[in-house]
């Protein structure tokens, strides 16, 4: 039964409150008030004018109240070799499916439920993601059951995989993954957030991640959304960067009927570097929307962004990238590029790079292109014996590979390249 926007939101608010005490209870209470005041965004909101949420309202999503028990064989195909692995099933930490054996000194990887008394958790949880202005962030903050707490105090060589698994249920479910990551001064890590599902599941993933990098810390962050085509995914990641820190993000959107990823990165100290890479590869009736905000709020920051979209059939991709340079952010060096490939006459890509600059001592540039398969390159490959379908697949893969190959985890790059070839062969 199709619901109205208001009915769908009211259904979500009927979820059972999560019991909390003290500071967290206050945050959850404030978040619920924000959610009730905000409701779902509509096309009247400028940030959502390209994204039609009506498909979301065809389902009555209910928060998960009992958690499925899976075996390793159910999900091992999603494991990334040689990583520290935390597994969450429908938003709840599954210790039996996780592997923390490689966690060494200077690294904490725990369930948030175990750490609500930790001073660092209290100092940062709910303090960065803007639940006062974002309805989805407010819902997550009010309803999340569990999450990942990662605290890095030194260089960590082994990548950390946060594997979020959604299960198939009798009724559509609402899942609220939560992650809090803090890197201390001069530390470094590689983080992989990976969202997958069991076949045939219908659900809403409403994910919130808060990341804090202290002075001279470095984080490689891979956000991989490869959920079921019947799923809906809305994710918010808020990143705060202190002096001299380096944040590198690679976000990949392959799955979900409708997905939205909001990435907000704020330069709070001098000399910060931000490298944002993104790829959306969609077909059928999929919608993939990526909104980024790079906020230069301190001097001598550098940001480089490359986002690519590939859309086939009647799919729609959206990219909105805003770069803001404050008046005190002298010496900012920023470059943004949006490159897009249409594989069908019915596909659509909306790209909106934006600059807001309040200081004259900066170097900022941006650009956007939307095109189709290069016919000369296609002719060259077919003249060398490839079928037209294989030639198109090869050119599409080459276009996407520039983003995938930036991931500093060889096992994941190999797996994604294989997935890319298999997917293109089916398109």
N, C-alpha and C positions, 0 to 999 in steps of 0.2 A: 504494500500500500504506500503510495506516494504521500509524503507529508509536506506541509508548508515549511518554510524556513524556520519560523518561530516554533512550530511543533517539534521539529527535529532537535532544535536546541533544548527545548523543555524536556524532551525525552532523555537527553544526556544528563541534564541536571538532576534527574530522578535517581541517579546512581547513589549507592550507599556511601556516606561520608567515611573517610579513613580516620581512625582514631589517632590523635596526636596530642601532645602536651606542650605547654610553654610557648616558646618562640615559634615553633612550627605550626602549632594550632592557630596562632594569630595570623601567620602568613596564609594558611589555608582559608581562614575566614575572610580575610581581605580579598583573596583571589576569587572566592565564590561571589562576593559582592561585585567585583569587577566584571566577572562573567555575566551576571544577571543584568548589569547595566549596558554591556557592550552588545551581546547577541552575536550571531554570525555576521561577518561582513557581506555586503552585497555589491553589485556592479556599480552602485552609486559611490562606493569608496574608490578613490583614485587608484590605490594600490591593488585593487581587485577588479578593475574595469575590464581587463582582458580575460579574466578567468571565471567561467560559469560554474557555480557550485550546485546547480540544480540536480545533477546526478547523485549528489550526496544525500539529498532529501528524499530519495526513494526508499531509504532504509531506516528502520528503527534501531539505532545502535544502543546497546546497553553495556555499561562497564562490566568487566569480568569479575565474577564473585567466587568462582572456583577455578583452580589452575590445573591444566592438563599435565599429565606425567608422560614424558617422552623418553625414548631410549636413544643411545648414541647413534644407532643405525638409522634413526629417523632423520637425523640432521647432519651426519658426518660429512655429507657431500659439500656442505657449506663451510667446513673448517678450513682455515688457512694454515698451512704448515709452518712450524717453527714460530709460533706466537704464544703469548699469554692470552688465554681465552676465558672470557666471562660470557655465559649464556643466560639469556632472559627469555622465558616462555610466557607469552601474553602479559609482559611487563613485570613478571616476578622472577627473581634470581633463582637459577637452577644450579646449585652447587655440584650436583652429581654429573652434570653435563659439561662443567667448566674444567679448565686446566690451569691452575695457578702455580704449577711446580717450578716455573722459571722466574717467579717473583723473587728478587733478591733485595739486598740492603738498599735503602734509599728510595724504595718504591712501595706504595700502599695501593692495593687493588682489592676493594671490598664492596659488599652490598651496602647501600645507604642505610638500610634498616639497622645495621650493626653500628652505625657511626653518628647517630643523631646527637650524641653527647660530645662529639669532637668539636673543639673550638674552631677549627678551620672550616668544617662543614657549616657550623652556625654562622660564621662570618661571611660565607659566600652563597649558600643555597638560597635561592629566591631573591638575591640581591642584584642580579644582572639582567636576567630575562624580564622583559617589560610586561608583566602580567596585568599591570594597570591599564595598558593600552591595547592589548592583544587578547581577543576572546579565547583563541586556542591555547595560548600560554596560560591564561587564567584557569581554563578547564584542567589542564595538565597539573598545574600547581595545586589545585584543590583535590584532585582525584588520584594522583600517582601513588601506587602501592609500594614501589621499591625503585631502586636505581643503582647506578654505578658511581662509586667514589674512588677517584684515582688521584693520588698525591705523589708527585715526582720531586725528589730532592737531589738527584744527581743525573748523570747521563745514563739512560736506559737504552740498550742496544736492541733488545728483543721487542718486536712490535706487539701492541696490545689490541686484540680483537674483541669488540663488544658485539656479540651476535644476538640480535633480537628476532625471535621466532614467533610468528602468529599461527595459531592452530585453527582448524576447522570446527565450527560450532553449529548448533541447531539454529541459533539466532545470531544476527550480525552483532559483533562485539566492538567496544571502544577500548583501545589499549593506550596506556599513557607511559611510555618509556621516559626515564629521567636520567641525566648524567651530569656529574660535576667533576671537572678536571682542573687541578691546580698544579702548576709547575713553579717550583722555587727558583731563586736566582741561579743562573749558570747551569741549569739542568736542561735535559733534552729527552724527547720521546717521539715515537710513531704511534698514532692512534687510528684504528679502523673501526668505524661505526657501520655495521652491516645489518640491513633490514631484509628479512626473508619471510616465507610463509609455507605452510603445508598446502598442497594442491587443493584448489576449490574453496579456499577460505574467503569469506566476505567480512570485512572489518574496517575500522578506522584506526589508523595509527596517528596519535597526537603526541609528538616527541618534543622534548625541550632539553637543550644542552647548554651548560654554562662553563666557559673556559677562561681561566686567568693565567697569564704568563707574567711572572715577576722579571726583574731586571736580567737581561741577557739570556733569557730562556729561549729554547727553540722547540717548536712542535710541528711535526708533519701530520696533518689531519686528513684522513680519507673518509668521506661520507658516501656510502654506497647504498642506494635504494633500488632493490631488485625484487620488489614484492609482487604478489599475485595481481593479474590483470583485473580482478574483481575487487581490488582493495582501494582504499583511499588513504593518502599519506600527507600529513601536514607536519612540517618540522621547523623548529626555530633553534638557531644556534647563535648565542651571544658571546663575543670574544673581547676580552680586555687585555691590552698589551702595555707593559711597562717599558721603561727606557732600555733601548738596545735589543729588545726581543725580536724574534723572527717567527712569523706564523705563515705556514704554507698549507693551503687547503686545496683538495681535489674532490669535487662533488660530482657524483654520477647518478643520473636518473634513468633507469631502464624500465621499471615496472610501474604497477598501480594504474587503475582506471583514471584517477586524478591525483596528481601530486603537487605539492607546493613546498619549497624550501626557502626559508628566510635566513640569510646569513648576515649578521651585523658585527662588524669588526671595528673596534675603537682604539686608535692610537692615543694612549694616555701619557707616554713619555717620549723624550727626544730620541731620534735615530732609529725608529722602528722600521722593520721591513715586513711587507704583506704581499704574499703571492697567492692569488686566487685563480684556480683553474676549474672549469666546469664543462660537463657534457650531458646533454639530454638526447637520448636515442629512443624514439617512440613511433608507433604505427597504430593501425586500426582507428579507434576513437579515443585514444589516450590524450590526456592533457597533462603537460609538465610545465610547471611555472617555477622559475627561480628569481628571487628578489635579493639583491645584495646591497649593503650599505658599507662603504669604506669611509670611516670618519677620521680625518686627519685633525686631531685636536691639540697637537704639539708640534714643535719645529722639526725640520729635517727628516721627515718620514718619506718612505718610498713604498709605492704600491704598484704592482703589475698584475693585470687581470686579463685572462683569455677565457671566453665562454663560447661554446659551440652547441648548436642544436641541429639535429637531423630528424626530419619529420616525413613520414610516408602515409599513404592512404588518406584518411580524413583526420589525422592527428593534428593537435595544436600545441606548439611550444611557445613559451613566453619567457623573455629575459628582460628584467629591469635592473639596471646597475647604476647606483648613485654613488658618486664620489663627492664628499664634502670636505672643503678646506677652510678651517676657521681662521680668523684674523691673526691669531698668534702663531699660526703654523707656517712660518717663513721657511723657505728652502724645501718645500714639498716637491717631490718628483713622482708623478703618477701617470700611468698609461693604462688604457682600457680598450679591449678589442672584443667585438661580438661578431662571430662568423657563423653563418647558418646555411644549411643545405636542405632544399626541398626536393623530395623524391616523387612527388605526386602533384597533380594539378589541383587536388582537393585539400592538400595539406596547407597548414597556415603557421607562420612564425611571426610573432610580434616582438620586436626588440626595441628597447628604450634606454640607451645609455644617457646618463645625466651627469653634469658637472655643476657644483655650486661652490664658487671660489670667492673668498673674502680677504685675500691677501695677494698683492701684486708680485711678490718675490717667489714665484712658483713656476714649475714646468708641468703642465697638465695637458693631456691629449686623449681623445677617444675616437672610435670609429666603429661602424657596423656595416656588414654586407649580408645580403640574402641572395642566393643563387641556386642553380641546378647543376646536375652532373656535367662536367666539362665534356662537350661532344667531341672535341678533337682528341682528348685522352681516351674516350670511349672507342672512337674509331681506330686509334692506334692499337689498343689492346685486342679488339676484335679482329683486326687485320693480322695479328700475330697468333691467331688460333683460338682465343678465348671466346666462349659464348657471350652474348650480350649480358645475360644474367650474371655470369661469373665476373665479367668486366665491371659491371655496376657494383657488385659486392666488394670487389677489390678496391675500387676508388672510394667507396663509402668507408671501408675499413681504414684506409690510409688517412682519410679526413678525421676519423675518430681517434686513431692511434696516437696522434700528437698529444692528446690529453691523457689517455690511459698510460702511456709510457713515462709520464711524469711521476707516477706512483713509485715510491722507493721500496717496494716489496715485490721482488721478482716472482714469487709464487702466485701472488694476486694478479700481477700483470699477465702472466701466462694464462691463468684461468679466465680472466676477462677477455683476453684476445680470442681464446677458444669459444667463449660464449658469444662474442661478437660475430665471428664467422658463422656459427651455427644459427644465430638469430637472423642474420642477413640472408642466409640460404632459404629461410622460410618466408621471407617477406615477398 
